[in-house]
């Protein structure tokens, strides 16, 4: 999620702008770049999830 500013997201062959309040998803095993083309700083909140961790969480939550 973009907390401040604006960035350009390049996802494989697709490019789009994301501004404050926007969020986006990058599918696993994709090449991407996050580019700040503005003079002002951009601030992002990033969450990265690994498949193994999701599996372990789901397994433990269903075994109760």
Buried (B, 14 or more C-beta within 10 A) or exposed (E): EBEEBBBBBBBEEEEEEBEEEEEEEBEEEEEEEBEBEEEEEBEBEEEEEEEEEEEEEEEEEEEE
